[in-house]
Amino acid sequence: MQNEQNYNNELEGKIALVTGGTKGIGKAIADKLTQAGAKVIVVARNHGQQPNPAHHFFAGDISNAQDTEALVKEIVDKFGKVDILINNVGGLNSPGGGYSVLTDEHWEKDLQVNLLSAVRLDRLLLPLMTAQKDVVIIHISSTSGLVPQWEANLVYGVAKSALNTYSKSLSNEVASKGIRVLTVSPGPVKTEGMEAFLNGYANNAGISVEQMTQTMMDKIGGIPMGRMAEPTEVAELVCFLVSPKAAYLTGANYLIDGGNIPV
């Protein structure tokens, strides 16, 4: 069992919005923020397999501009504020095979999901958040946005790299208004999405999932700690960053990669 920090209801009275919050990293973050005392809103296309009854669920696709506008209006009308925004939604949607197989549609879809969904949600909520005090925006990025790794995640890496630059620029712009903006960049994380990704590529290559996992590890340069992260480990970091303990932190990008990135 991983060590868990006790936040003693430090987030009591806070309203947290987590996108992609019904599975994987997003659900782990939503669960942890709930444990820390926050009232948590999760946005996703469906409830997921193990919904947390403590979460307030809103169905929608935030890669779609109209859906996002409607969701924000509904959330603001019901809750009146958002203190913590976790832009977690994302994913690798394009085929492997390198640049030559990627169409404009592949690029547009991955940029919508991994970059523009966060930009759009920030833009819609920042006027409300600016009127508050002690608010935090977290962008969940990836080590793929820092170092080109392998052809299977070319578009994803480009989108996350852009997200990193956007996040830093936004942090500089809104810091004087009492808004902290931070980025968290996980390496490979043991989620349902990662399992589906590895299974799909293993089937296409005619190899076992174990062989595919090793291929991925080799292509990204290996992980010194010898394993993927658990979603709860990412959630622990995020919960710290949105807590009063991190009140002076903004504009930084926190790696949680088991030592993978050589910096």
PAVOFI-149061 format. One record per residue: chain; residue in one letter; x, y, z of N, C-alpha, C in turn; residue number from 0. Coordinates in pm, whole numbers, plus 50000, padded with zeros to 5 digits. Layout:
// PAVOFI-149061
<A; A; <X; Y; Z>; <X; Y; Z>; <X; Y; Z>; NUM> ...
// end
This chain:
// PAVOFI-149061
<A; M; <50084; 49880; 50000>; <50000; 50000; 50000>; <50087; 50124; 50000>; 0> <A; Q; <50050; 50224; 49919>; <50125; 50347; 49913>; <50096; 50432; 50036>; 1> <A; N; <50197; 50507; 50082>; <50175; 50600; 50192>; <50083; 50712; 50147>; 2> <A; E; <49986; 50749; 50233>; <49895; 50855; 50200>; <49903; 50965; 50304>; 3> <A; Q; <49905; 51089; 50257>; <49911; 51204; 50345>; <49771; 51234; 50398>; 4> <A; N; <49763; 51272; 50525>; <49636; 51311; 50585>; <49624; 51462; 50578>; 5> <A; Y; <49523; 51511; 50507>; <49508; 51655; 50490>; <49407; 51717; 50587>; 6> <A; N; <49352; 51635; 50679>; <49271; 51687; 50790>; <49167; 51789; 50745>; 7> <A; N; <49093; 51755; 50641>; <48988; 51843; 50590>; <49038; 51982; 50554>; 8> <A; E; <49163; 51992; 50508>; <49219; 52122; 50470>; <49143; 52185; 50353>; 9> <A; L; <49074; 52104; 50276>; <49002; 52157; 50161>; <48852; 52173; 50188>; 10> <A; E; <48813; 52167; 50314>; <48672; 52183; 50349>; <48622; 52320; 50302>; 11> <A; G; <48506; 52321; 50240>; <48449; 52445; 50188>; <48490; 52477; 50046>; 12> <A; K; <48584; 52400; 49993>; <48631; 52422; 49856>; <48546; 52342; 49757>; 13> <A; I; <48522; 52402; 49642>; <48456; 52333; 49531>; <48563; 52298; 49428>; 14> <A; A; <48578; 52169; 49400>; <48679; 52123; 49304>; <48610; 52063; 49182>; 15> <A; L; <48660; 52098; 49065>; <48609; 52042; 48939>; <48720; 51961; 48875>; 16> <A; V; <48692; 51833; 48849>; <48790; 51742; 48789>; <48735; 51690; 48657>; 17> <A; T; <48804; 51719; 48548>; <48760; 51666; 48419>; <48818; 51526; 48400>; 18> <A; G; <48743; 51441; 48329>; <48787; 51302; 48314>; <48798; 51236; 48450>; 19> <A; G; <48701; 51265; 48538>; <48714; 51227; 48679>; <48648; 51098; 48719>; 20> <A; T; <48613; 51012; 48623>; <48545; 50887; 48659>; <48632; 50763; 48646>; 21> <A; K; <48757; 50780; 48602>; <48845; 50664; 48593>; <48991; 50711; 48594>; 22> <A; G; <49081; 50616; 48616>; <49224; 50643; 48607>; <49272; 50752; 48700>; 23> <A; I; <49362; 50836; 48649>; <49420; 50944; 48728>; <49312; 51039; 48777>; 24> <A; G; <49216; 51072; 48690>; <49112; 51166; 48728>; <49030; 51119; 48846>; 25> <A; K; <48991; 50991; 48847>; <48913; 50938; 48959>; <48996; 50936; 49087>; 26> <A; A; <49124; 50899; 49075>; <49210; 50898; 49194>; <49221; 51038; 49253>; 27> <A; I; <49233; 51139; 49167>; <49241; 51277; 49215>; <49109; 51318; 49280>; 28> <A; A; <48997; 51288; 49214>; <48867; 51323; 49269>; <48845; 51257; 49405>; 29> <A; D; <48881; 51130; 49417>; <48867; 51059; 49545>; <48953; 51124; 49653>; 30> <A; K; <49076; 51160; 49619>; <49167; 51218; 49718>; <49119; 51356; 49762>; 31> <A; L; <49071; 51437; 49670>; <49021; 51569; 49707>; <48898; 51558; 49796>; 32> <A; T; <48815; 51457; 49771>; <48699; 51432; 49857>; <48746; 51396; 49998>; 33> <A; Q; <48846; 51309; 50008>; <48901; 51271; 50139>; <48956; 51392; 50214>; 34> <A; A; <49007; 51490; 50139>; <49065; 51610; 50201>; <48959; 51714; 50234>; 35> <A; G; <48831; 51684; 50209>; <48724; 51771; 50253>; <48657; 51854; 50146>; 36> <A; A; <48705; 51848; 50021>; <48645; 51928; 49914>; <48513; 51867; 49867>; 37> <A; K; <48427; 51952; 49816>; <48309; 51906; 49742>; <48354; 51893; 49598>; 38> <A; V; <48342; 51773; 49542>; <48405; 51744; 49412>; <48301; 51723; 49303>; 39> <A; I; <48319; 51797; 49195>; <48240; 51782; 49073>; <48325; 51707; 48972>; 40> <A; V; <48272; 51603; 48914>; <48346; 51532; 48809>; <48270; 51545; 48677>; 41> <A; V; <48346; 51569; 48572>; <48290; 51581; 48437>; <48350; 51471; 48351>; 42> <A; A; <48266; 51394; 48285>; <48312; 51288; 48195>; <48197; 51251; 48103>; 43> <A; R; <48227; 51170; 48003>; <48122; 51130; 47910>; <48028; 51026; 47970>; 44> <A; N; <48076; 50951; 48071>; <47989; 50855; 48139>; <48035; 50836; 48282>; 45> <A; H; <47954; 50766; 48361>; <47979; 50750; 48504>; <48102; 50666; 48536>; 46> <A; G; <48147; 50583; 48445>; <48255; 50490; 48476>; <48202; 50368; 48547>; 47> <A; Q; <48289; 50273; 48574>; <48248; 50144; 48630>; <48228; 50148; 48781>; 48> <A; Q; <48298; 50236; 48851>; <48286; 50242; 48997>; <48268; 50386; 49042>; 49> <A; P; <48150; 50445; 49016>; <48129; 50584; 49053>; <48132; 50604; 49205>; 50> <A; N; <48186; 50716; 49247>; <48190; 50752; 49388>; <48064; 50832; 49420>; 51> <A; P; <47977; 50781; 49508>; <47851; 50851; 49536>; <47871; 50989; 49598>; 52> <A; A; <47991; 51016; 49650>; <48018; 51147; 49708>; <48045; 51253; 49601>; 53> <A; H; <48070; 51211; 49478>; <48101; 51306; 49371>; <47973; 51356; 49304>; 54> <A; H; <47978; 51478; 49256>; <47868; 51537; 49180>; <47902; 51522; 49032>; 55> <A; F; <47829; 51435; 48964>; <47864; 51398; 48827>; <47789; 51483; 48725>; 56> <A; F; <47863; 51532; 48625>; <47805; 51602; 48511>; <47854; 51534; 48383>; 57> <A; A; <47761; 51494; 48298>; <47797; 51426; 48173>; <47823; 51528; 48064>; 58> <A; G; <47931; 51508; 47990>; <47960; 51597; 47878>; <48096; 51568; 47817>; 59> <A; D; <48115; 51620; 47698>; <48241; 51605; 47624>; <48307; 51742; 47616>; 60> <A; I; <48410; 51765; 47696>; <48469; 51899; 47699>; <48566; 51924; 47584>; 61> <A; S; <48582; 51826; 47495>; <48653; 51857; 47371>; <48560; 51926; 47272>; 62> <A; N; <48433; 51937; 47310>; <48332; 52003; 47228>; <48297; 52138; 47291>; 63> <A; A; <48310; 52246; 47214>; <48292; 52381; 47269>; <48151; 52404; 47323>; 64> <A; Q; <48050; 52359; 47251>; <47913; 52382; 47295>; <47883; 52305; 47423>; 65> <A; D; <47927; 52180; 47430>; <47910; 52100; 47552>; <47975; 52169; 47671>; 66> <A; T; <48095; 52222; 47650>; <48170; 52284; 47759>; <48099; 52408; 47810>; 67> <A; E; <48051; 52491; 47721>; <47979; 52612; 47763>; <47854; 52577; 47843>; 68> <A; A; <47780; 52477; 47797>; <47659; 52436; 47868>; <47692; 52379; 48005>; 69> <A; L; <47798; 52298; 48012>; <47840; 52240; 48140>; <47880; 52346; 48240>; 70> <A; V; <47961; 52442; 48195>; <48007; 52547; 48286>; <47888; 52627; 48340>; 71> <A; K; <47794; 52660; 48254>; <47676; 52734; 48300>; <47599; 52654; 48404>; 72> <A; E; <47581; 52525; 48378>; <47507; 52440; 48472>; <47580; 52429; 48606>; 73> <A; I; <47711; 52413; 48601>; <47790; 52400; 48724>; <47790; 52530; 48804>; 74> <A; V; <47811; 52642; 48735>; <47813; 52771; 48805>; <47676; 52803; 48863>; 75> <A; D; <47570; 52775; 48790>; <47435; 52799; 48842>; <47409; 52718; 48968>; 76> <A; K; <47461; 52596; 48974>; <47433; 52509; 49089>; <47526; 52534; 49207>; 77> <A; F; <47656; 52559; 49180>; <47753; 52567; 49289>; <47804; 52709; 49315>; 78> <A; G; <47794; 52797; 49218>; <47829; 52937; 49240>; <47976; 52972; 49234>; 79> <A; K; <48062; 52871; 49242>; <48207; 52898; 49238>; <48282; 52771; 49206>; 80> <A; V; <48408; 52787; 49167>; <48502; 52676; 49153>; <48634; 52724; 49211>; 81> <A; D; <48679; 52659; 49318>; <48805; 52696; 49384>; <48924; 52621; 49327>; 82> <A; I; <48900; 52499; 49282>; <49007; 52412; 49233>; <48963; 52353; 49100>; 83> <A; L; <49042; 52376; 48997>; <49012; 52321; 48864>; <49124; 52227; 48823>; 84> <A; I; <49089; 52101; 48803>; <49185; 52000; 48759>; <49154; 51964; 48614>; 85> <A; N; <49234; 52017; 48523>; <49220; 51985; 48381>; <49294; 51854; 48354>; 86> <A; N; <49222; 51744; 48374>; <49284; 51612; 48363>; <49252; 51542; 48232>; 87> <A; V; <49140; 51576; 48169>; <49097; 51499; 48053>; <49206; 51500; 47945>; 88> <A; G; <49223; 51389; 47881>; <49327; 51377; 47779>; <49338; 51232; 47734>; 89> <A; G; <49422; 51210; 47638>; <49440; 51073; 47592>; <49505; 51068; 47456>; 90> <A; L; <49557; 50950; 47427>; <49625; 50926; 47301>; <49524; 50866; 47205>; 91> <A; N; <49484; 50944; 47105>; <49377; 50902; 47015>; <49423; 50869; 46874>; 92> <A; S; <49549; 50896; 46842>; <49598; 50880; 46706>; <49668; 50745; 46687>; 93> <A; P; <49676; 50697; 46564>; <49743; 50569; 46539>; <49894; 50582; 46547>; 94> <A; G; <49960; 50469; 46570>; <50106; 50468; 46562>; <50151; 50467; 46417>; 95> <A; G; <50282; 50471; 46399>; <50334; 50466; 46263>; <50405; 50591; 46220>; 96> <A; G; <50410; 50691; 46308>; <50485; 50812; 46275>; <50405; 50916; 46200>; 97> <A; Y; <50473; 51025; 46165>; <50407; 51142; 46108>; <50333; 51113; 45978>; 98> <A; S; <50383; 51018; 45899>; <50330; 50998; 45764>; <50188; 50942; 45763>; 99> <A; V; <50146; 50877; 45871>; <50011; 50820; 45874>; <49910; 50913; 45939>; 100> <A; L; <49955; 51027; 45990>; <49868; 51116; 46065>; <49801; 51217; 45972>; 101> <A; T; <49669; 51220; 45977>; <49591; 51313; 45896>; <49561; 51440; 45976>; 102> <A; D; <49506; 51540; 45908>; <49463; 51661; 45978>; <49362; 51627; 46087>; 103> <A; E; <49276; 51530; 46060>; <49174; 51492; 46158>; <49238; 51435; 46284>; 104> <A; H; <49343; 51355; 46269>; <49414; 51303; 46387>; <49471; 51417; 46469>; 105> <A; W; <49538; 51511; 46402>; <49596; 51625; 46473>; <49489; 51707; 46543>; 106> <A; E; <49381; 51735; 46473>; <49275; 51819; 46530>; <49211; 51753; 46651>; 107> <A; K; <49187; 51622; 46643>; <49122; 51552; 46755>; <49211; 51553; 46878>; 108> <A; D; <49339; 51521; 46863>; <49428; 51516; 46979>; <49451; 51655; 47037>; 109> <A; L; <49459; 51756; 46953>; <49476; 51893; 47004>; <49351; 51939; 47077>; 110> <A; Q; <49234; 51902; 47029>; <49110; 51937; 47100>; <49108; 51875; 47239>; 111> <A; V; <49140; 51746; 47247>; <49130; 51674; 47374>; <49240; 51715; 47471>; 112> <A; N; <49363; 51725; 47423>; <49478; 51739; 47512>; <49525; 51883; 47535>; 113> <A; L; <49475; 51976; 47457>; <49515; 52116; 47474>; <49394; 52208; 47484>; 114> <A; L; <49313; 52210; 47380>; <49207; 52311; 47371>; <49096; 52290; 47473>; 115> <A; S; <49073; 52167; 47518>; <48973; 52146; 47622>; <49010; 52222; 47749>; 116> <A; A; <49139; 52220; 47785>; <49185; 52293; 47903>; <49181; 52444; 47881>; 117> <A; V; <49228; 52489; 47765>; <49226; 52632; 47733>; <49083; 52686; 47741>; 118> <A; R; <48991; 52612; 47683>; <48851; 52654; 47678>; <48790; 52661; 47818>; 119> <A; L; <48815; 52559; 47898>; <48757; 52555; 48032>; <48816; 52665; 48120>; 120> <A; D; <48946; 52686; 48110>; <49009; 52796; 48184>; <48945; 52929; 48146>; 121> <A; R; <48930; 52952; 48017>; <48877; 53080; 47969>; <48735; 53104; 48021>; 122> <A; L; <48655; 52999; 48028>; <48517; 53014; 48074>; <48508; 53035; 48224>; 123> <A; L; <48600; 52975; 48300>; <48591; 52982; 48446>; <48675; 53092; 48509>; 124> <A; L; <48777; 53141; 48439>; <48866; 53240; 48500>; <48795; 53369; 48542>; 125> <A; P; <48697; 53421; 48469>; <48628; 53540; 48520>; <48566; 53518; 48657>; 126> <A; L; <48508; 53400; 48679>; <48452; 53366; 48809>; <48561; 53349; 48913>; 127> <A; M; <48669; 53279; 48876>; <48777; 53251; 48971>; <48852; 53378; 49010>; 128> <A; T; <48861; 53473; 48918>; <48932; 53598; 48947>; <48863; 53675; 49059>; 129> <A; A; <48733; 53658; 49072>; <48658; 53728; 49176>; <48673; 53662; 49313>; 130> <A; Q; <48737; 53546; 49317>; <48758; 53473; 49442>; <48901; 53492; 49491>; 131> <A; K; <48933; 53427; 49601>; <49070; 53426; 49652>; <49114; 53282; 49672>; 132> <A; D; <49244; 53261; 49664>; <49301; 53129; 49694>; <49242; 53020; 49605>; 133> <A; V; <49258; 53038; 49474>; <49209; 52937; 49380>; <49327; 52879; 49302>; 134> <A; V; <49309; 52758; 49252>; <49419; 52684; 49189>; <49370; 52615; 49062>; 135> <A; I; <49452; 52622; 48957>; <49429; 52545; 48835>; <49546; 52449; 48817>; 136> <A; I; <49515; 52322; 48797>; <49618; 52221; 48769>; <49595; 52165; 48629>; 137> <A; H; <49699; 52164; 48548>; <49693; 52100; 48417>; <49770; 51968; 48424>; 138> <A; I; <49701; 51859; 48396>; <49768; 51729; 48393>; <49827; 51710; 48253>; 139> <A; S; <49958; 51712; 48245>; <50030; 51700; 48119>; <50093; 51562; 48111>; 140> <A; S; <50215; 51552; 48064>; <50281; 51423; 48046>; <50429; 51446; 48021>; 141> <A; T; <50510; 51349; 48058>; <50651; 51356; 48021>; <50669; 51355; 47869>; 142> <A; S; <50569; 51307; 47797>; <50575; 51310; 47650>; <50580; 51453; 47597>; 143> <A; G; <50536; 51548; 47677>; <50541; 51688; 47637>; <50675; 51753; 47662>; 144> <A; L; <50765; 51681; 47727>; <50897; 51735; 47761>; <51007; 51677; 47673>; 145> <A; V; <50996; 51549; 47642>; <51098; 51481; 47563>; <51029; 51394; 47458>; 146> <A; P; <51060; 51413; 47328>; <51003; 51323; 47227>; <51041; 51179; 47259>; 147> <A; Q; <50941; 51090; 47263>; <50969; 50955; 47309>; <50956; 50850; 47199>; 148> <A; W; <50838; 50829; 47147>; <50826; 50731; 47039>; <50709; 50766; 46951>; 149> <A; E; <50709; 50707; 46831>; <50617; 50750; 46727>; <50471; 50729; 46763>; 150> <A; A; <50442; 50639; 46858>; <50303; 50610; 46893>; <50234; 50729; 46959>; 151> <A; N; <50311; 50819; 47018>; <50246; 50933; 47084>; <50295; 51067; 47031>; 152> <A; L; <50320; 51075; 46902>; <50371; 51198; 46841>; <50275; 51316; 46863>; 153> <A; V; <50150; 51301; 46822>; <50054; 51413; 46834>; <50027; 51444; 46980>; 154> <A; Y; <50013; 51341; 47061>; <49990; 51358; 47204>; <50102; 51440; 47267>; 155> <A; G; <50226; 51406; 47235>; <50341; 51478; 47290>; <50344; 51623; 47248>; 156> <A; V; <50312; 51650; 47121>; <50307; 51788; 47073>; <50200; 51867; 47147>; 157> <A; A; <50082; 51807; 47166>; <49973; 51875; 47236>; <50010; 51903; 47381>; 158> <A; K; <50075; 51808; 47447>; <50113; 51829; 47586>; <50226; 51931; 47599>; 159> <A; S; <50315; 51936; 47502>; <50419; 52038; 47502>; <50357; 52177; 47494>; 160> <A; A; <50258; 52191; 47408>; <50186; 52318; 47397>; <50113; 52350; 47527>; 161> <A; L; <50055; 52249; 47590>; <49986; 52270; 47718>; <50083; 52321; 47824>; 162> <A; N; <50205; 52268; 47826>; <50305; 52313; 47923>; <50335; 52462; 47906>; 163> <A; T; <50357; 52504; 47782>; <50388; 52644; 47754>; <50270; 52734; 47789>; 164> <A; Y; <50151; 52691; 47751>; <50030; 52766; 47784>; <50014; 52781; 47935>; 165> <A; S; <50034; 52672; 48008>; <50016; 52672; 48153>; <50111; 52770; 48220>; 166> <A; K; <50237; 52770; 48179>; <50335; 52862; 48235>; <50299; 53006; 48203>; 167> <A; S; <50259; 53033; 48079>; <50221; 53168; 48040>; <50100; 53216; 48119>; 168> <A; L; <50001; 53128; 48134>; <49882; 53164; 48210>; <49916; 53194; 48356>; 169> <A; S; <50006; 53115; 48414>; <50044; 53137; 48554>; <50101; 53276; 48575>; 170> <A; N; <50183; 53322; 48481>; <50240; 53456; 48492>; <50133; 53564; 48483>; 171> <A; E; <50033; 53539; 48401>; <49930; 53640; 48378>; <49834; 53655; 48495>; 172> <A; V; <49806; 53546; 48566>; <49701; 53553; 48669>; <49754; 53546; 48812>; 173> <A; A; <49885; 53535; 48830>; <49940; 53523; 48966>; <49903; 53642; 49053>; 174> <A; S; <49906; 53762; 48998>; <49875; 53882; 49076>; <49729; 53890; 49117>; 175> <A; K; <49645; 53805; 49056>; <49502; 53802; 49090>; <49470; 53695; 49193>; 176> <A; G; <49574; 53632; 49247>; <49553; 53530; 49350>; <49521; 53393; 49296>; 177> <A; I; <49553; 53370; 49170>; <49526; 53239; 49108>; <49658; 53168; 49082>; 178> <A; R; <49671; 53048; 49135>; <49790; 52967; 49111>; <49762; 52870; 48997>; 179> <A; V; <49860; 52855; 48908>; <49848; 52763; 48795>; <49970; 52673; 48793>; 180> <A; L; <49949; 52543; 48795>; <50058; 52447; 48801>; <50035; 52334; 48701>; 181> <A; T; <50143; 52269; 48664>; <50137; 52155; 48571>; <50194; 52032; 48640>; 182> <A; V; <50131; 51918; 48618>; <50181; 51790; 48668>; <50203; 51700; 48546>; 183> <A; S; <50324; 51648; 48532>; <50359; 51565; 48416>; <50394; 51424; 48459>; 184> <A; P; <50297; 51333; 48457>; <50328; 51193; 48488>; <50399; 51125; 48370>; 185> <A; G; <50480; 51025; 48404>; <50525; 50929; 48304>; <50416; 50823; 48290>; 186> <A; P; <50451; 50702; 48247>; <50350; 50596; 48236>; <50282; 50568; 48370>; 187> <A; V; <50150; 50561; 48367>; <50070; 50537; 48487>; <49984; 50414; 48464>; 188> <A; K; <49972; 50332; 48566>; <49900; 50205; 48557>; <49749; 50229; 48565>; 189> <A; T; <49689; 50261; 48451>; <49546; 50291; 48444>; <49477; 50199; 48344>; 190> <A; E; <49343; 50208; 48342>; <49267; 50131; 48243>; <49305; 50175; 48102>; 191> <A; G; <49327; 50305; 48086>; <49365; 50356; 47954>; <49499; 50302; 47908>; 192> <A; M; <49595; 50297; 47999>; <49727; 50242; 47965>; <49715; 50095; 47930>; 193> <A; E; <49634; 50022; 48005>; <49615; 49879; 47978>; <49555; 49858; 47839>; 194> <A; A; <49455; 49940; 47804>; <49392; 49928; 47672>; <49491; 49964; 47561>; 195> <A; F; <49572; 50066; 47586>; <49674; 50108; 47489>; <49773; 49994; 47463>; 196> <A; L; <49823; 49934; 47569>; <49922; 49827; 47555>; <49860; 49704; 47489>; 197> <A; N; <49737; 49671; 47526>; <49669; 49556; 47465>; <49649; 49578; 47316>; 198> <A; G; <49607; 49699; 47278>; <49584; 49729; 47137>; <49710; 49719; 47054>; 199> <A; Y; <49818; 49778; 47104>; <49943; 49774; 47028>; <50003; 49634; 47027>; 200> <A; A; <49985; 49559; 47136>; <50035; 49421; 47140>; <49962; 49335; 47036>; 201> <A; N; <49830; 49352; 47027>; <49753; 49275; 46929>; <49796; 49309; 46786>; 202> <A; N; <49815; 49438; 46760>; <49855; 49481; 46626>; <49993; 49427; 46587>; 203> <A; A; <50082; 49419; 46688>; <50219; 49375; 46661>; <50234; 49223; 46670>; 204> <A; G; <50130; 49155; 46718>; <50137; 49010; 46732>; <50231; 48964; 46843>; 205> <A; I; <50239; 49044; 46950>; <50325; 49009; 47063>; <50243; 49012; 47191>; 206> <A; S; <50302; 48965; 47300>; <50231; 48965; 47428>; <50228; 49105; 47488>; 207> <A; V; <50137; 49126; 47583>; <50129; 49255; 47652>; <50258; 49281; 47728>; 208> <A; E; <50316; 49175; 47785>; <50443; 49190; 47858>; <50554; 49239; 47764>; 209> <A; Q; <50559; 49182; 47644>; <50659; 49226; 47545>; <50633; 49371; 47502>; 210> <A; M; <50505; 49405; 47486>; <50471; 49542; 47446>; <50508; 49640; 47556>; 211> <A; T; <50485; 49602; 47680>; <50521; 49689; 47793>; <50671; 49713; 47795>; 212> <A; Q; <50749; 49608; 47772>; <50894; 49623; 47770>; <50939; 49708; 47652>; 213> <A; T; <50871; 49692; 47538>; <50903; 49775; 47421>; <50880; 49922; 47453>; 214> <A; M; <50767; 49952; 47518>; <50739; 50090; 47557>; <50845; 50143; 47651>; 215> <A; M; <50880; 50064; 47752>; <50982; 50106; 47848>; <51114; 50134; 47778>; 216> <A; D; <51152; 50048; 47685>; <51277; 50067; 47612>; <51273; 50195; 47528>; 217> <A; K; <51160; 50220; 47463>; <51150; 50336; 47375>; <51152; 50468; 47451>; 218> <A; I; <51103; 50469; 47575>; <51105; 50593; 47653>; <51233; 50606; 47735>; 219> <A; G; <51323; 50509; 47722>; <51452; 50519; 47790>; <51458; 50453; 47926>; 220> <A; G; <51354; 50379; 47962>; <51354; 50307; 48089>; <51309; 50393; 48206>; 221> <A; I; <51265; 50327; 48312>; <51224; 50394; 48436>; <51313; 50341; 48547>; 222> <A; P; <51401; 50423; 48605>; <51492; 50375; 48708>; <51423; 50303; 48824>; 223> <A; M; <51302; 50346; 48860>; <51232; 50280; 48970>; <51170; 50147; 48928>; 224> <A; G; <51173; 50117; 48798>; <51135; 49984; 48751>; <50988; 49954; 48743>; 225> <A; R; <50903; 50055; 48748>; <50759; 50030; 48741>; <50687; 50158; 48697>; 226> <A; M; <50561; 50141; 48659>; <50476; 50256; 48630>; <50426; 50317; 48762>; 227> <A; A; <50381; 50441; 48754>; <50318; 50505; 48870>; <50179; 50448; 48893>; 228> <A; E; <50134; 50455; 49016>; <49995; 50426; 49049>; <49915; 50556; 49040>; 229> <A; P; <49788; 50552; 48998>; <49707; 50674; 48994>; <49702; 50747; 49128>; 230> <A; T; <49701; 50671; 49238>; <49694; 50734; 49370>; <49819; 50815; 49401>; 231> <A; E; <49933; 50778; 49342>; <50055; 50855; 49365>; <50047; 50991; 49297>; 232> <A; V; <49989; 50994; 49179>; <49967; 51123; 49111>; <49868; 51206; 49192>; 233> <A; A; <49764; 51142; 49243>; <49662; 51212; 49321>; <49720; 51274; 49447>; 234> <A; E; <49813; 51205; 49513>; <49877; 51259; 49633>; <49950; 51389; 49601>; 235> <A; L; <50023; 51390; 49490>; <50095; 51511; 49450>; <49998; 51625; 49422>; 236> <A; V; <49893; 51597; 49347>; <49796; 51700; 49312>; <49729; 51756; 49437>; 237> <A; C; <49693; 51669; 49530>; <49626; 51715; 49652>; <49718; 51807; 49732>; 238> <A; F; <49845; 51776; 49737>; <49941; 51866; 49803>; <49946; 52001; 49733>; 239> <A; L; <49952; 52000; 49601>; <49968; 52124; 49524>; <49849; 52217; 49538>; 240> <A; V; <49729; 52163; 49559>; <49611; 52249; 49573>; <49584; 52287; 49718>; 241> <A; S; <49663; 52233; 49810>; <49642; 52258; 49953>; <49711; 52386; 49998>; 242> <A; P; <49676; 52438; 50116>; <49744; 52556; 50170>; <49894; 52537; 50189>; 243> <A; K; <49939; 52412; 50200>; <50082; 52385; 50216>; <50163; 52434; 50096>; 244> <A; A; <50098; 52445; 49981>; <50167; 52483; 49857>; <50132; 52625; 49813>; 245> <A; A; <50098; 52711; 49909>; <50044; 52843; 49878>; <50138; 52932; 49796>; 246> <A; Y; <50269; 52906; 49801>; <50364; 52991; 49728>; <50408; 52929; 49596>; 247> <A; L; <50348; 52818; 49559>; <50389; 52749; 49436>; <50297; 52787; 49320>; 248> <A; T; <50357; 52834; 49213>; <50283; 52858; 49089>; <50381; 52856; 48972>; 249> <A; G; <50330; 52823; 48854>; <50410; 52829; 48733>; <50504; 52713; 48709>; 250> <A; A; <50510; 52618; 48801>; <50605; 52507; 48789>; <50540; 52385; 48725>; 251> <A; N; <50624; 52298; 48672>; <50581; 52171; 48613>; <50645; 52059; 48694>; 252> <A; Y; <50563; 51979; 48760>; <50613; 51874; 48850>; <50611; 51739; 48780>; 253> <A; L; <50730; 51679; 48767>; <50741; 51546; 48707>; <50712; 51439; 48811>; 254> <A; I; <50638; 51338; 48770>; <50618; 51221; 48856>; <50635; 51100; 48764>; 255> <A; D; <50763; 51061; 48748>; <50798; 50967; 48640>; <50894; 50858; 48683>; 256> <A; G; <50917; 50841; 48812>; <51008; 50736; 48858>; <51151; 50755; 48812>; 257> <A; G; <51187; 50879; 48774>; <51324; 50908; 48732>; <51348; 50895; 48583>; 258> <A; N; <51240; 50884; 48504>; <51255; 50859; 48360>; <51323; 50974; 48284>; 259> <A; I; <51280; 51097; 48309>; <51335; 51211; 48235>; <51472; 51249; 48292>; 260> <A; P; <51577; 51250; 48210>; <51713; 51272; 48260>; <51748; 51419; 48277>; 261> <A; V; <51681; 51485; 48373>; <51712; 51626; 48400>; <51737; 51644; 48549>; 262> 
// end
